[in-house]
């Protein structure tokens, strides 16, 4: 089983998002202290963002198991379980856009921008191999 977690560096990474969540909470508390009504919304958004980032750090976005791919890109997003034998093709349009097309015509976008370059290449090459092996 191969697991792929969200990267920690850059703007798409979890370290920056954790910092941004903390900043939202601090600014919200300061706004509430000055009497602004939007401070509570900022605090709530910061706390929600912090929990979403913690979820991304602890749960893999994509898991490649022996016979299927398991993908869950966000806490509220649905889980996608796709058998390799049901995958028709893997299309890579750019570093940020990669799609798996199933034999039923569904097109699933892979969360490739959220991975490091090495993880992205490993995911795409492993998926290509497994799709070809299942034919």
C-alpha positions in Angstrom: 0.0 0.0 0.0 1.3 3.4 -0.9 0.0 6.5 0.8 0.3 10.1 -0.3 -0.2 13.0 2.2 -0.5 16.7 1.5 2.9 18.5 1.3 4.0 20.8 4.1 5.9 23.5 2.2 4.8 26.5 0.0 1.4 28.2 -0.1 -0.4 24.9 -0.8 1.3 23.2 2.1 0.0 22.6 5.6 2.6 24.7 7.4 1.5 27.9 5.8 -2.2 27.0 6.2 -1.6 26.4 9.9 0.1 29.8 10.2 -2.8 31.4 8.3 -5.4 29.8 10.6 -3.6 31.1 13.6 -3.4 34.6 12.1 -7.2 34.5 11.4 -7.9 33.6 15.1 -5.6 36.4 16.4 -7.0 39.0 14.1 -10.5 37.9 15.1 -9.8 38.2 18.8 -8.3 41.6 18.2 -11.4 42.6 16.2 -13.7 41.4 18.9 -11.7 43.3 21.5 -12.3 46.5 19.5 -16.0 45.8 19.2 -16.2 44.7 15.6 -18.9 42.1 15.0 -16.9 40.2 12.3 -14.3 39.1 14.8 -16.4 36.1 15.8 -16.6 35.0 12.1 -12.8 35.3 11.8 -12.2 33.2 14.9 -14.6 30.6 13.7 -13.1 30.5 10.2 -9.6 30.2 11.7 -10.6 27.3 14.0 -12.4 25.5 11.1 -9.3 26.0 8.9 -7.0 24.7 11.6 -9.1 21.5 12.0 -9.1 21.0 8.2 -5.3 21.3 8.1 -4.9 18.9 11.0 -7.1 16.4 9.1 -4.9 16.8 6.0 -1.8 16.2 8.0 -3.1 13.0 9.6 -5.0 11.4 6.7 -3.6 10.4 3.3 -5.3 12.2 0.3 -4.6 9.1 -1.9 -4.0 5.5 -1.0 -3.0 3.0 -3.7 -3.9 -0.5 -2.5 -3.4 -3.9 -4.2 -6.6 -3.8 -6.2 -8.0 -0.2 -6.0 -7.3 3.5 -5.4 -8.8 5.2 -2.4 -9.0 9.0 -2.7 -10.5 11.5 -0.2 -9.2 15.1 -0.9 -11.0 17.0 1.9 -12.9 16.2 5.2 -16.3 16.9 3.8 -15.6 15.5 0.3 -16.8 12.1 -0.6 -14.5 9.1 -0.7 -13.7 7.7 -4.2 -12.9 4.0 -4.4 -11.9 3.0 -7.9 -10.7 -0.5 -9.0 -7.7 -0.5 -11.3 -9.6 -2.7 -13.7 -12.3 -0.1 -13.9 -9.9 2.7 -14.9 -9.7 3.4 -18.6 -6.9 5.9 -18.7 -4.8 8.4 -16.8 -4.5 11.9 -18.4 -1.9 14.3 -17.3 -2.5 17.8 -18.6 0.0 19.7 -16.4 1.6 19.5 -13.0 -1.6 20.7 -11.5 -4.1 18.7 -13.6 -4.2 15.0 -13.7 -7.4 12.9 -14.3 -8.4 9.3 -14.0 -11.1 8.3 -16.5 -13.2 5.2 -15.6 -14.7 2.8 -18.1 -18.1 4.2 -17.2 -17.0 7.7 -18.3 -16.4 9.3 -14.9 -13.5 11.7 -14.8 -11.9 12.1 -11.4 -9.4 14.9 -10.8 -6.4 13.8 -8.7 -5.2 16.3 -6.1 -1.7 16.6 -7.6 -1.0 20.3 -6.6 -1.1 19.2 -3.0 1.8 16.8 -3.4 5.5 17.3 -3.6 7.1 16.8 -7.0 8.5 13.4 -6.0 5.2 12.2 -4.6 3.3 13.5 -7.7 5.7 11.6 -10.0 5.5 8.4 -7.8 1.7 8.6 -7.8 1.3 9.1 -11.5 3.9 6.4 -12.5 2.4 3.9 -10.1 -1.1 4.5 -11.3 0.1 4.1 -15.0 1.7 0.8 -14.1 -1.3 -0.5 -12.3 -3.8 0.6 -14.9 -1.7 -1.1 -17.7 -1.2 -4.3 -15.5 -5.0 -4.6 -15.0 -5.8 -4.6 -18.7 
